[in-house]
Amino acid sequence: MKISPELINKYLNRECTPEEERVVQDWYDSFDKEEEPAELLNEEKRDSIRKRILENVRSEIGRNEDPVAVRGSGRRFYYTAALVAASLVIAISALNHIFLKDSGSKIIENVVITNNSNILKNHILPDGSSLWLEPETTIRYTLPFVNKYRKVSMKGETFFDVKRDTLHPFIIHTEEFDTRVLGTSFSIRANGKEASRLSVVSGKVFVYTPHKKGSQPEGVYVLPKQKVVYKESKKQLEKSNGTEATLRIWERKSFVFNNTPVSEVLDVLRTNFDVKVTMNNAPVDQLTLNADFTGLSLPVILDLMNKSLNINLGFDEETIILSEE
């Protein structure tokens, strides 16, 4: 099925007749059966059409569905909301198919990030998720990053702070197990030297072992202050309560500093996160800090201090390291 660029422009400008609107909708529905020349849609038009279709989905449901209230736990839920969500999932899935239809002509970029330093390093994924890589850790993913899933493979040890996106689950692949989340924070160690494990700081995580196509994955849900270890001898996952003491640096705490000498700031962080501090002859006697660190983990605080004070703070093996550039 073919339509003209002129009709697309009319649709975007809301100038279509009801009959022309239906033609455009039928055109989208035909993409599973026929190819459409990608040159009809530049990036700006793709974004505009995406917004228009999502608006149409919402307005159609708003007109045709009567909300049915369900009371409980002090909140009101509507069955209509579930219908909206289901329709949006269908619409977004279709749109992804349409707008990525010409992906075969695009180069898919493979991204490989390796921490070759001796301190913890931060990497921000395209979806806004934050990864903190331990030394000798490698992560891999492809661009575009957000499709049906957000996928990363890794070897080493990484702390994940995943941005919540219920429509695009986040999946981490290691040699021993896979992990699926929507948005949460947790640590994975899969370095090939020690037993692979996952420890959860916040949210809920589903960890599962590889399975044959068509069968259900064998896995467990892991909650905060729980961990799961892969037992190589049994080829299975074992869950238990409690996490590693090293995860204390990822606890979110709050501090306010007003013209506080950096040496005193580091002493406060050392005490509250139960870590060591190494100065490495870096002069900080003249530096003071004004900052409101509310609800932040230690690595994030150190990163903000680096940027605001132009100093070189790192973290390795439970030790804050302050060194000269």
N, C-alpha and C positions, 0 to 999 in steps of 0.2 A: 504494500500500500504506500502511495506517495502523496505528500502534500507539499505545497509551495512555501517558500520562505515568507511570502507576503501574508499567508494565512497564519503562520507562526507569529509574525509581528502583530497582527490583529488580535490574536489570542493574548499576547503579552500586554497589549494596550487596552484590553477589555472592550474591544470593539466588535467581537464576534456576535453573530446571531445565535439563537439556541441551536439551530441546525449546524452551524459551523463549529460551535462548542463540541457537539457530539462527534463531528468529524475528527477533531483534534484528539478527543478521548479514544475514539476507535483506532486512531493512528498509533497511540501508545500501546493499546492492547495488541496490536499486530506485530510488535517487535519480536515476539517469540517465534514468529513464523517467517518473517521476511527481514531482509537487511534494509537499512536506511542509510543513505550517504551521510557520513559524519560531518561533512562540511556545512550542512544546514544549521548545525548548532555550534556556535562559539561558546567560550566559557561563560560569558556574561548571560547569554540566553539560556544556557543550561541551568544556571543558578536561579534565574527568574522563573523558568518553567517549573522547576522543583518547588519553589515557594507557592506558585499558583495552584499546583496539584494538591499540595498539602492543605492549602486553604480550602479547596473544594471538598476534600475528604472531611475536614472538620465541619464545614457548613452543612454538608449533606446529612451527616449524622445528627447535627443539631436540629435540623428540620424534621427528620423522620423518626427520631427516637425519643420517647418519653422517659425521663429519668425515674428510676425506682430506688428510693432511698432505703438504705439498710443501716440501722443504728447499732452502735456497739463501741465500747471503749472510748466514749466521748468524741467520736468522729463520725462523719457521714461519708458513706461510700456510694457510688452510683454504678449500676450495671452499665450505664451508657459509657462510662469511662473505660470499661474493659473493651467495649465495642470500638471506641475511638482508638485505643491502643492497638487493637488487632488490625484495624483498617490502616493505621499509620505504618505498622510493620509491613503489611502487604504493599502499600504505596511506596515506601522507601525501598523495599526489595526490588520492586519493578523499576523504580527510578535508577537505582544502582546499575541494573541490567542495561537500561537505556543509555545512561551517560557514560558507562564504561564499555559500551558495545564495541567501540573502536580501539579497545585496549590492546588488541593484537598488533596494531600498528605502532603502539607506544613501547618504549623500552622500560621494562620492569627493573628497577634498581635494587640491587642487593646491598644491604648496609651491614658492615661488620665493625663492631666497636670492641676494642681490647684495652684494658687498663694495664699498661706496661709500667706504671709508676709503683711506688712503694706505699702509697696512701690511698684512702677511699676516694673514688671519683664519681661525680654525678653526671648522668646523661638524661636528657628530656626527650621522650618519644614524641612523634608528630601529634598524638592525641592529647598531649599534656601530662601523661603519666611520667612519674619520676623514678629513675633507677639509680641506685647507688652500688657501684661495682667495687668489689674488693680487688686487691692486686692479683694479677694473672687470671682475670676473669674476662670472658668473651661472650658477647651477645650478638645475635644475628636476626635481621628481619628484612622484609621487602617493602618497597614503596610502589604504589600507594599502600599506606599502612592500614587504613580503616576500610575494610570491605565487609563481608559477612561477619568475619571475626577480626580481632587484633591479635596477631601471632608473633611470638618471639621464641627463639631457641637460645639456650645458654649453656655454658660450662664454666664452673667456678663457683663464686658465691655472690649473691646479689640481694639487696633489699628492694622490694617493689612497693611503690605507693601508687596504686593504679587509679586513674581517673574513672569515675563511675559512668558507665554507658550501658544501659540495659538492653539496647538494641544490638550492640556489638560486643559479645563476650570476649574477654581477654584470656588468651591461652599461652602458657609457657611450656615449651617442650625440653625435656632433658633426656639423657640416655635411659634412665630408670623409670621415670614417671612423667605424666603430664599434669598440668594444673589449670583449672578453669575458674575464673572469677568475673564479677561484674564491676566491682570497684572496692578495693580494700588494701590493707598493707600487711606484708609478710616477708619472710626471708627464706631463700632457697640456697642450700649448699649441694652442689652436684659437681665436685671437682675431680672425680675419678680416683681419689686417694683415700677418702674417708667414706663412711656410709652416707648416702644421700638422704637429706632430710628437709622438711619444710616446717617453719614455725610461724604461727599467726599472731600478729599484734592487734589488728582490728578487723572486723567484718567476718564473713564466712567464705571458706575456700573449699573447692571440690578437687581432690587429688585422686588420680586414677592411673592404673597401669595400662600399657598398650593392649588393644584387643583386636580380634579379628573383625573384618568388615561385616557389618550387619548385626553384630552382637552388642549387647550392652556393656559399657565399660565397668570394670570392677574397681570401685574406689570408695573413699570415705570423705565425709564432710569434717572440716577442721575449724574450730572456733577459737576466739581469742584465748591466749595462754594455754594453747594446746599445740602439739606437734605431731608429725607423722614421720616415721623413719622407714626407708626401704631396706628390707632384710634380703640380702642377695642370696643367702643359703635357702630361703624359703620362696624367693621370688614373689614376695608380697609386702604390702604396707602394714605397718603397725602404728596405731595411734595411742597417744598417752597424754596425760595432763602435765603442764609445766613446759617451760621453754628455756633456752640457753641464757645464762646470765649476761652474755654479751649483747643481748637485745635490749638491755636497759637504755642504751643510747638512743633508741627510737621512741622511747616514751615521750609524750608531748607534755612539756612543762612551761611555766610562765615566769618571766623575770623582767624587771624594769630597772634600767641603769641610767643615772643622771650624773653626767660628768665623772664617771667612775673610771679610775685607772685600769688599763687593760689587764695588768697583773692581778688586780682584785677580781675582775670579771672572770678570768681564767680560774681563779681559786674557787669562786662560787660554782662554776660549771664542774670543776673537779669534784667538789663535795657532793653536789646534787646528782651527778651522773655516775659517781664512784669510778672515776678514771684517773689516770696519771697525766701530768703535764711536763713536757720537755721543752726548754727554751732555745737550745742550740745557739746560744750567744746572740740571739736576736734582741736588739734594744727596744723596749716598749715603755721605758720609764716616762717618756714625754707624751704617751698616747692616752687619751681618755675616750670614753664611749657614752653616747646618749642613745638609748634604744629601748623599745618596748618589744620584748620577745614573748608574745602571748601564744601559748599552745603550740610550741615548736619543739622539734627533736634536736639533739645535739649537733648532728651533721649540718642541719639547715641553719642553726645559729652560727656555727663556724663559717659557713659559706657567706652569710650576710655580713659577718664581721670582716671577712676578707675584702668584700666589695666596698664596704663603707669606710674602712680604715686603710685600704690598700696594703694589707699585710699578707703573710703567707702562712695560714693555719691549715694543718692537715690532721688526719686521724688514721692511726694504724695500731693494731694489737692493743686496744683499750688505752691508747695514749694520744693525748692532744699534742701535736708537734708544731711549735712556732719556730720558723726558720727564716733566714734572709732570702730574698728573691734570688 
